[in-house]
């Protein structure tokens, strides 16, 4: 008899492959999320259908899912701040750093602001089991201005696969390999969104800082999708914990989507850790080196990161749904 976990992964992959992610149920903010930090810099609007988080000179802001999840499809439509946004970082990511301080996992979307006339950039990254000494960052441009309208940003996370999507177009696929070992995220995580001050690294390696003359910087979120295996935060157990799952998971990407992904990466990718000879004398073992890609990426300036572990904003303690307490009075810890 097929185990629940395997069945869930197959159904989930079929949903995403078929493009039915658009038809997954939208979660109201109060049903799926709680205030993380930033007091009044988090605003819930539109009868709970959207949330705004703002950065000003006093603090940033953030919210966190009420549940922990082990695998699933997670998404939100996001509209980023406009005009001068250098040093501003908006993060939409999964993490369990509050529970596993020394061996945490992360799956990250980070949006990096820029000076007037320059475009926002996206950075993706993963950590598994505290492997912060190996950064697996990639950076990209976009084919649209993310400050003009809402666009959908999604994460598919299964036992053996992670895919990042923008407007249902896959932009990065990470397959679990034996060589990665425990570096692949494998423990239950929360979904978190934050806005914070990354002045010391986010724009041209820290050359351009946040200018609070243009504050508040506001990131707008809507169309929340939390479609995954919820895990009890105390017992760390659910039906999805069945460890007998060794079935081959579908790739999650159709031929047409793979064509779009390849096209995106050829046109928009500006950095990949696999080609960073300054950081790694030998590329990490999961890297597949493409000489044309390596040549193309040489045209971009070296990338500076915010340290081996990005704060993304204030850390939080995981509580059960009934005990999850808002932390209104604590300022964000900036890098």
C-alpha positions in Angstrom: 0.0 0.0 0.0 1.4 3.4 -1.0 2.5 5.5 2.0 0.9 8.9 2.6 4.1 10.8 2.2 4.8 9.3 -1.3 1.2 9.9 -2.4 1.4 13.5 -1.2 4.7 14.1 -3.2 3.2 12.6 -6.4 0.0 14.6 -6.1 2.0 17.8 -5.4 4.3 17.3 -8.3 1.4 16.6 -10.6 -0.3 19.8 -9.4 2.8 21.9 -10.2 3.6 20.2 -13.5 0.1 20.7 -14.7 0.2 24.4 -13.8 -2.7 23.9 -11.3 -0.7 25.8 -8.7 -2.9 28.8 -9.6 -5.9 26.8 -8.4 -4.6 25.9 -5.0 -6.5 27.5 -2.2 -5.5 31.0 -1.1 -4.9 31.2 2.7 -6.0 34.3 4.6 -3.2 36.0 6.5 -4.7 35.3 10.0 -5.3 31.7 9.1 -1.8 31.0 8.0 0.6 33.6 9.4 1.5 35.5 12.6 3.3 38.8 13.3 7.0 38.2 13.7 8.5 41.6 14.4 8.1 45.3 13.5 5.0 46.3 15.4 3.1 48.8 13.2 5.4 48.2 10.2 3.3 45.1 9.5 -0.2 46.0 8.2 -3.0 43.5 7.3 -5.3 44.8 4.6 -8.1 43.8 2.3 -10.0 41.7 4.9 -6.8 39.7 5.6 -6.1 38.9 2.0 -2.9 41.0 1.8 -0.1 42.2 4.1 2.3 45.1 3.9 5.7 45.1 5.6 7.8 48.2 5.8 11.3 49.3 6.6 12.0 52.7 8.1 14.8 54.2 10.2 13.4 52.6 13.3 12.8 49.0 12.3 12.0 46.5 9.5 9.1 44.0 9.8 8.2 40.4 9.2 5.7 37.6 9.5 5.9 33.9 9.9 3.7 30.9 9.2 1.8 29.5 12.2 2.7 25.9 11.2 6.0 24.1 10.5 6.0 22.2 7.2 7.9 19.2 5.9 7.8 19.6 2.1 5.1 21.3 0.0 4.4 24.1 -2.4 4.6 27.7 -0.9 3.8 30.9 -2.8 2.9 34.5 -2.5 2.4 37.4 -4.9 4.8 40.2 -4.1 5.1 43.8 -5.1 8.4 45.4 -4.2 9.2 49.0 -3.2 9.9 51.4 -6.1 12.4 54.2 -6.8 15.7 54.3 -4.8 15.9 51.0 -2.9 19.7 50.4 -2.5 20.5 48.4 0.5 16.9 47.2 1.0 16.5 43.4 1.3 13.1 41.7 1.1 13.2 38.0 2.0 10.6 35.2 1.3 12.1 32.0 2.7 11.8 28.8 4.7 13.9 28.3 7.8 14.1 26.4 11.1 17.0 28.4 12.6 14.9 29.1 15.7 14.7 25.4 16.5 18.0 24.1 15.1 20.5 26.9 15.9 23.6 25.0 14.9 22.3 22.7 12.2 19.4 24.7 10.6 18.0 24.4 7.0 16.9 27.2 4.7 15.4 27.7 1.3 15.7 31.4 0.3 14.3 33.9 -2.1 16.1 37.3 -1.4 15.2 40.4 -3.3 18.0 43.0 -3.5 17.2 46.7 -4.0 19.2 49.0 -6.2 19.9 52.7 -6.9 17.5 54.7 -9.1 17.6 53.5 -12.7 18.9 50.1 -11.8 16.8 46.9 -11.5 16.0 44.8 -8.5 17.8 41.5 -8.4 16.8 38.1 -7.1 19.1 35.8 -5.1 18.2 32.1 -4.3 20.1 29.9 -1.9 19.7 26.8 0.2 21.3 25.4 3.4 21.0 22.0 4.9 22.1 20.8 8.4 23.9 24.1 9.2 26.1 23.9 6.0 26.5 27.7 6.0 30.2 27.3 5.1 29.1 26.4 1.6 27.0 29.2 0.0 24.9 27.9 -2.9 23.7 31.4 -4.0 22.6 32.3 -7.5 21.6 35.8 -8.7 19.4 36.9 -11.5 17.8 39.9 -13.2 14.1 39.8 -14.2 12.2 40.3 -17.4 9.9 42.8 -15.7 10.0 45.5 -13.1 8.9 43.8 -9.8 8.0 47.2 -8.3 5.2 48.0 -10.9 2.9 45.1 -10.1 2.4 41.9 -8.1 4.2 38.8 -9.3 4.1 35.2 -8.0 7.2 33.7 -6.3 7.0 30.1 -5.3 9.0 27.3 -3.8 8.4 23.6 -4.4 10.2 21.4 -1.8 10.1 17.7 -1.8 12.3 15.0 -0.3 14.6 15.0 -3.3 13.9 18.2 -5.2 13.7 22.0 -4.8 12.4 24.3 -7.5 12.1 28.1 -7.4 9.4 29.7 -9.6 8.7 33.2 -10.8 5.2 33.6 -12.3 5.0 29.8 -12.7 8.3 29.7 -14.7 10.9 27.6 -12.9 14.2 29.6 -12.6 16.2 27.1 -10.6 16.1 23.3 -9.9 18.1 21.7 -7.1 18.2 17.9 -7.1 19.3 16.0 -4.0 22.5 14.1 -4.7 24.6 11.7 -2.6 27.5 14.1 -2.9 25.5 16.9 -1.1 25.0 14.7 1.9 23.1 16.5 4.6 23.4 19.9 2.8 20.0 19.3 1.3 17.2 20.8 3.5 15.5 17.9 5.2 13.9 19.1 8.5 10.6 20.9 9.1 10.6 24.6 8.4 8.5 27.7 8.8 7.8 30.1 5.9 8.9 33.7 6.7 8.8 37.1 5.0 10.9 40.0 6.1 12.1 43.4 5.0 15.4 44.7 6.5 18.5 46.9 6.0 21.3 45.1 4.2 23.3 48.2 3.6 26.7 46.6 4.2 26.4 44.1 1.4 23.2 44.0 -0.7 24.0 46.7 -3.4 27.3 46.7 -5.1 29.0 45.0 -2.1 27.8 47.7 0.3 28.8 50.7 -1.9 25.2 52.0 -1.8 23.4 52.2 1.5 19.7 52.5 2.4 18.7 56.2 2.2 15.9 56.7 4.7 14.9 59.9 3.0 12.9 57.6 0.8 11.4 55.6 3.6 9.2 53.9 4.4 10.1 51.1 2.0 7.0 48.9 1.7 6.8 45.3 0.3 3.2 44.1 -0.5 2.2 40.5 -0.2 -1.0 38.7 -1.3 -2.3 35.4 -2.7 -0.7 33.3 0.1 -0.4 29.6 -0.7 0.6 27.2 2.1 0.2 23.8 0.6 2.3 21.3 2.5 2.6 18.8 5.3 2.0 20.6 8.6 4.1 19.3 11.5 3.3 19.5 15.2 5.9 21.9 16.6 6.2 20.1 19.9 6.2 16.5 18.8 7.6 17.2 15.3 5.3 14.5 13.9 2.6 14.1 11.4 1.3 11.6 8.8 4.0 13.0 6.5 6.8 11.8 8.8 6.5 8.3 7.2 10.2 7.4 6.5 9.4 4.5 4.3 9.2 6.8 1.3 11.8 5.9 -1.3 9.7 6.2 -4.4 11.1 8.2 -7.3 9.6 11.7 -7.2 8.6 13.2 -10.5 10.8 16.0 -11.8 8.2 18.7 -11.3 9.2 20.4 -14.6 7.5 19.9 -18.0 9.5 20.1 -21.2 8.0 23.5 -21.9 8.9 24.7 -18.5 12.4 23.4 -18.9 12.8 25.3 -22.1 11.6 28.5 -20.3 13.9 27.8 -17.4 16.9 27.4 -19.7 16.0 30.6 -21.6 15.7 32.5 -18.3 19.0 31.3 -17.0 20.8 32.2 -20.3 19.4 35.7 -20.3 19.0 36.6 -16.6 21.5 34.7 -14.5 24.2 37.0 -13.2 26.0 34.8 -10.7 26.3 31.1 -9.8 28.4 29.7 -6.9 29.5 26.9 -9.2 31.7 29.3 -11.1 33.0 31.4 -8.2 36.7 30.5 -8.3 37.5 33.0 -5.5 35.3 31.2 -3.1 35.9 27.6 -4.2 39.1 26.3 -5.8 37.1 23.2 -6.7 33.3 23.7 -7.3 31.0 21.9 -4.8 30.4 18.3 -5.8 26.8 18.8 -7.1 27.9 21.4 -9.7 27.7 20.5 -13.4 30.1 22.9 -15.2 29.0 24.5 -18.5 31.8 26.2 -20.3 29.5 28.6 -22.1 27.7 29.5 -18.9 31.1 30.1 -17.2 32.2 32.4 -19.9 29.0 34.4 -19.9 29.1 34.9 -16.1 32.6 36.3 -16.2 31.1 39.5 -17.5 29.6 40.3 -14.1 31.4 41.8 -11.2 32.3 39.7 -8.2 29.4 39.3 -5.7 29.6 40.1 -2.0 27.2 38.3 0.4 26.0 39.3 3.8 27.9 36.6 5.7 27.7 32.9 6.1 24.3 33.1 7.6 21.9 35.9 6.7 19.8 37.2 9.6 16.8 38.0 7.3 15.5 40.0 10.3 14.9 39.1 13.9 15.0 35.5 15.0 12.0 34.0 16.6 11.0 31.1 18.9 8.6 28.5 17.5 5.5 28.1 19.6 2.4 26.0 19.1 -0.5 27.8 17.3 -2.3 28.5 20.5 0.8 30.0 22.2 2.4 31.8 19.3 3.0 35.3 20.8 3.5 38.4 18.7 6.8 40.2 19.3 5.8 43.8 18.7 8.4 45.6 20.7 11.7 44.2 19.5 13.7 46.0 16.8 15.2 44.1 13.9 18.8 42.9 14.1 20.6 44.2 11.0 23.7 42.7 9.4 
